[in-house]
Amino acid sequence: MLSAHDVRPDIAFGPMWRKWAPFLAMVLVRARFLVSPMSIDEGGYLAVARAWFHGADLYGKVWVDRPQGLLVLYGLLDRTGLGNTFGIRLLGMAACAVAMWACGAAAALMFGDRARVPVLWATGIALSLPQIEGFSANAEILSCAVAAAGLAFALRGTWRRDVPDTRMLFFAGLAAGAALTVKQSGFDATVAAAVAVLLSASRGGWGVRRLARAVGAASLGAAVPTGLMLAHAAFTGFGDWWWAVAGVRLELKSALAPADYAKLRETAGITVPIIAAAVLVAVVLLARNMRRHRDAVVVLAVWSIAALGAFWTGGLFHRHYWTILMFPLAVATGAALSFLSGRTAVAVTAAVLVVPAVSTARGISMDDAKVAEVLHADGRLVRNEVSAAWIRANVPAADRVWVMCASSSLYAEARRDPPVRYLWFAYYRAVPEALDEARALLTGPARAEWVVQVQDPATCDPSGALAGLLERGYEPVGSATGWPVWHRLPG
């Protein structure tokens, strides 16, 4: 009989350690950002969700161009006492962990179990890159992680099976529908899942009945979250919901409207050098192994094309948009590396990792001011924290505070519900009614008690009307809070 001392540690604990090590590394990389400044989007989602949970009419009294599922996540986070930067970043960690599991499971089914661990590492690294705000709980990682889980369920229920597992396909549809309720562009992995199901049906000779049952189970699952989303939209005002989740972007800022290609060039210049080696290795090695894994490569190619479509339709091309592309890239890179062995595997893996590792180390070493200015490209964030602390300490809870014209995370950090619908500065230029609401907020007996001046009034309203209202109806009470603060004059 062998004693515990006779068992080699690498045999006893090696396989388990290999599977858990990527998750531990992901947590360690993201840990520094648990206390870094809340991003504008994170804070905006939290502020809108909090006001909605307080009874405000979503898409009426409070507004965001995202579907309800994202706000449910942020609202539940707030209700559990985690409505702060720490809690939000924990949500980002959880989403990344789901993404790692889903991508690893999908890769193991398509390329064999040997691909699982390399894909776990590749996914954790790619989704945590600080240069694409990989540490934040942005809508992209939340929606794409859920969609990737749907792909994993779909593959589990169909890949190389003579009979589809309708239970797995129901879960696949449930995840696919849920992803769309978190962000409109969360469809890329679902497109790949549909192709995987069709390939499995073709190779397995399912016949029309089995394919119909598979499609029916997935459609039933998808109908649950999307049905709830549409029911809420109908109850609260379908026109307002449609304008928020589709109309405003289609008309004002998307790939179909004037897209921000200057921002695309900027963020591509940051991201492409970090991932270039991974893209090259994935393309070359998958092409060399195409004959052996033809169906899997087809699914990956479709996933990549769909991800590019989701990335492009946003139109704004912020850094975190690149998260969408990291999902299929991580699976492709990890699977490609699993084809190698020995010294070749070590050398190629090192070549793929060197730039991401250096970039990640640089991000982790930054102080909060640099994180705001360099990684978020938004110097407001640290000053928002200072202002929020002053508001919590000095402004009565019943008083309304307007952040002029917009810095949405300040509402979240100050724990104040916003008094206006539009919390992002871009909409003060794009939506005429946003400026009308701002002017109305500074006039009459119901005007806001406090104004935190994040932007110069002329930046929001070049006509000078907003500046005049502020100067006539308010008095400055200092700027030691990070931003100038104005208090309403009597009368």
N, C-alpha and C positions, 0 to 999 in steps of 0.2 A: 504493500500500500504506500502511495506517495504522500509525504507530508507537504505542508504549505511551502516549506523551504525548498522542496524538490521541484516545484513548478516554476518554469522560467517566466519572469514578469512580462516579457514581450508576448508570450503566448497567452498568459492568463488575462492580461489587461490590454494588450495591443489592439485587437479589433474594436473593442468598446471605446478605447481612448481615441483611436483614429476617427471615429464617427462623431465624438463629442468635441474634439479639439477645435474644429472650425467654428462651432458655436461659441466656445469660450473666447477664441481670438476675436470674433465679431464683437462680443460684449466689451472686451478690453479696448478695442479700437474706438468704440463709441462712448466709452465711459467718460472720457474727458469732456464730451459735449453735453453731458447731463446737466451741467451748470452754466453752459454758455448762453448767450442771449437768445431769447425766443425770436424766431423769424417773423417777418410781417405776415406771411401766409398762415403759419401756425397760430399766431395770435389772433388773426382775423377769423379763422375757423372757430377758435375757442370762444371769441367774443360773440359771434353770431349764434353758435350753438347754445351758449349760456343764456342769451336773451330769449332764444326760442323756448328753451326749457323753463324760462321764467314766465312764459305766456305770450311773448310777442309773436305776431303773425309772420311766419317765415315767407320770404319773397314779397312781403308787403311792408311790414314795419322794419324788419331786418332783412338784409339781402346779401347773397353771395352767388357767384356763377358756378355753383356745384350742386349736384343732387343731394337728396336728404341723407343717404347712407353715411356720407362723410361726417355730417353734422351730428348724426346719432352717435357715432364713435366718439367724437369730441365731447358731446353732451354727457355721455355715460362716464367718460374720463373725469369730467368735472364733478359729477354727482358722487363719484367714489373718492373724492378728496385729492385727485391727481390733476386738477386743472391748473397746472403750472409747468414751467419748463422741464423740470425733472420728470413729471408724469408724461408729458408729450414725447420726450425722448425715449422713455420706456416703451411707449406705443410704437415708436419707430423701430426699436430693437425687436419687439414682438413681431412686427410685420416682416422684418428681415429674417427672423428665425423661421417664420412660415414660408417665406420665399425660398430659403435654403432647403427646407424639407421638401417642398414641392418640386423644385428644380432637380434636387438629387434623386427623388423618386422617379420623376419623368425620365431622367437620363438613364437610370438603372434599368427601367423597363425597355427603353429604346436601344441602348447600347450595351447592356449587360451590367451586372452589379459592380464590376471593376470601375465603372465611370462615376459611381455615386460619390465617393469621397473627394475626388478632384473637382467635381461640380459643386459640392458643398463649399469647398475652399474658394473656388472661383466666384460663386454667387455672393458669399459673405464679403469678399474683398471688393468686388465690383459695386455692390450696393452700398458700401460704406465709404466710398471715396469722398473725402471732405470737399474736394473741388467741385463736386456736383451736389453739394449739400446732402451727402449721403447719410448723415447722422440725423437728419430732421424727419419728422413724421409728415412728409408731404403727401399730397393726394396720389401722386404717381406710385410710390412704393406701396401705399395701402391698397390701392385698387389692383395693381399688377400682381401683388402677392396673392390676393384672393383669386384672381383669374388663373394664376399659375397653379394654385391648388386645384382649380377646376380641371386644368389640363392633366394633372397627375391622376385625378379620379377617373377621368375619361380614358386615359391609357390603362389604368388598372382594370377597368371594366371591359376593355375591347382589344387591347394589343395582343396580337397572335392568339386570339381566342376563337373557337368555333361557335361559341354561343355567348352573346354579350351579357354582361352583368348589369341588369337594369337598376339595381340599387346603387351601384357605383355611378351610373350615368345620371341618376336623379341627383346625387350629390354634386356631380360635375355641373349640371345645369343650375343647381342652387348657387354654387360658387360663381358661375359665369354671370348670373343675374345680379348677385350681390356686388360683384366688381363694378358693374355699370351703375349701381346706386351710389358708389363711392366717387367715381369720376367717369365722365362721359367717354374718355378714351381708353377705358379698361377692357377693351375687346380683343386685344392682340392675341393673347394665349387662347381665347375661345375660338378664334378663327383656326389656329393650329389644331385645337382639339377636334374641331369639325372635320378637318382633313384627315386626322388620325383615325377617326371613327370610319370615315369612308374607305380609307386604305384597308383597315381591318376587315370591314364588311366584304371588300373585293377579294382580299387574300383568303379570308375564311369561308367564303361561299355562304354567307348568311341567308341570302334570299330576301325577298321583299318584306315578308312578315317580320323577320327578326330585325331587319333594319328599321322598320316602322316602329317596332316596340322600343328600340334603342333611342330613336329620335323622340318618340313620345315621352319616354322617361326623362330625358334631358330637358325637353320643353316644359314638362310639368314642374321640374325643379326650378327652372329659370323663371317660371310664371309667379312663383311665390314672392321673391323680393321685388321683382319689377311690378307685380300687381299691387303690392303695398305702396310702392313709390307712386304709381299712377293714381291710386285711390286717394292718397294724401293730396296729390296735386289737384285732383278734381274737387276735393273737399275745400281746399283753401283758395282755389282760383287757378284753373289750368293755364290761362293766359299769362299770369304772372310767373308761374313755374316754367313755362315754355320759353319765355323771354330770358329768364335767368340761365337755364341750362343749355339753351341752344341759340335763341334769337340774337342775344347781345353779341355773342362771338361770331356768328355767321355774318352779321351786318357790320360789325365794327372792328373786330380784330381776330382773324383766323387765317388759315391758308387760303380761304375764299375771299377774304377781305384784305386790306393792306397789312401784310405780315411784316414782322420786325426782323428783316434780314440782316440788319446791322448787328442785332443781338445774336443772331445765329452765327455770324462770323466770329463774334467775340467769344461765345461759349464753345464753339467748335475749336477755336484756337487754344482753349484751355483743356478740353477733354480729349480731342483726337490724339495728341502726343502721348497721353497716358495709356490709351487703349490700343494704339496702333499695332504693337507687337502681338497682342492677343488676337486681334482681327486677322493678321497675317497667318499666324500659326493655325488658327481655327480653319481658315479657308483652305490652306494647303493640305493639312492633315485630313480634313473631312473629304476633300476632293480625292485624295489618294485612297481613302477607304470607302468610297462611294459604292462600289459594287457589293461590298459586304453589308453595308448599312443603308441601302438605297432609300427605304421608306422613312427611316429616322432622319436622314439628311433632308428629305423632302419636307417633313414636318418642321424641322428647324428652319429651313429656307422660308416656308410660308409664315412661320412665327416672326422671323426677322422682317419680312416685307410688311406684315401687318403692324409690327411695332414701329416701323418707319412711318407708316400711314398715321398711326396714333400720334407719334411725335410731331409730324408735320401739320396735322389739323389744328394743333393748339395755336400756332401763329406767333406766339410771343417768345418761344425758344429760350426760356429761362434755364439756368444751370440744372435745376432738378428735373427738367424735361428729359434729360439724357438718361435718367433712371430707367425710363421705359425701354431703351435700347439695351440696357445692361442685362436684362433677363435672358433673352435668347443668346446674347454674346457669351454670358457666363456658362450656359449649358453647352454651347458649341466649343468653347475653349476647354472646359473641363473634360468633355468627352474626347476631344482631340488629344489632350495630354494623356489620357488613359490608354491610347494606342501605343505609347512609347514605353520603353523600359530601360533600365540600366543607366549608364552615363548620359545617354542621349536624352532620357527623360529629365534628368537633373539639370542638364545644360539648357534645354529648351524652357523648362519651368522657370529657371533663374532669369532667363532673358525676358520672359513674359512678365515676371513679377518685379523686376528691378525698378522700373519707373513708377508703377502704382505704390510700391513700398516707400520709396523716397517721398512721393507726393503726400501719402498718408502721414508719414512721420512729420513732414513740414506742417501739415494742418494741425496735428495734435500738439505741436510745440508752440502754437500761437496763443497769445493772451486774448481776452475777450474782445478788446478793441480791434485787434487784427482779424479775429474770427468774423466780426461784423463787417469790417471794411473789405477784407480780401475774400473770404469764403462766401459771405452773403452779398457782397457788393452793396452794403447798405449801412452807412455810418450812423443811422438813427438809433440802432438797437440798444446800445449801451446807455445813451441819453434817455431812451424810453424807460429803462429800468429805474433810473434816478428820478424821473418825473413821476412814475407810477408810485414809488415809495412816498414821495411828498404828498401826492393826492390822497393816498390811503391814510396818511397821518393828519392831514389838515383840512380836507374837504368833507363836509357832512354827507352822509350816505344818501340822503334824499336829493341832493343837488345834482343837476345834470351837467356833465362835462363834455364839451365838444373838442375833439382833436382836430385842429384846423391845419390843412384841410384833410389830411389823412395820414395816419400811421397806426394801422389797425391793432398791432400788438400792444400798444399803450393801453387800450381799453381792457384787454385781457389781463395785463399785469396789474392795472389799477383796480381790477375787479369791478368795473363799471359797465353797465349796458350802454351801447352807443345810442345817441339821440337822433342819428341820421341813418338812412338806408345804406348809403355807399361808403364803404370803409377803405377802399383802395384808390389811390390818387389818380390812376389812369382813367377812372370813370368820370372824374371831374372834367376831363377834356372830351370824353367820348359820349357821355350821356347828358343832354341839356338839363334834364330835370334835377340832376345832382346839384348843380350850382343854384338852382332855384330853391331847393330845400335848404341849402347852406345859408342863403340870404334870409330865408324865413326864420331860421333858427336864431338869428341875431336881431329880430324885430319883435315888437309887441310885448305884452305882459307875460307870455309863455316862453320868452327866449331863454336860452341856456344860461345858467348861473356862472359858469366858468368856461374859459377858452384857453386851451394849450396850443400855442402858436408854433407848430412844427414847420410849416412853410409860410413864406411871406404871402399875405393876402393877394398881392398882385400876381403871384404865380398861379393861383387857382382862378382868379377873376381879373383878367387884364383891364377890364373896364373901370376898376377902382371902386365899384359899388360896395364890395365886401369890406375893403379897407375903411371906407367911410363909415359903414355901420359899426365896425369894431371900435373905431376911435370915438364915435359919438356916444355909444352905449356902454362902453367898458373902460375900466382903468387898469393899468399894469400894476401887478403886485410883486414884481421881481422876476429874475431869471435864474435864481440859484437852483432851480429844480432841474436844470438841463435844457429846458425850453422856456421861452417867455410865457408867463401866465397872466391872464386878464380876468378881472372879476366884474360882474355886472353892476352898473351904477343904479342907484335907487330910482324908482319911477318908471 
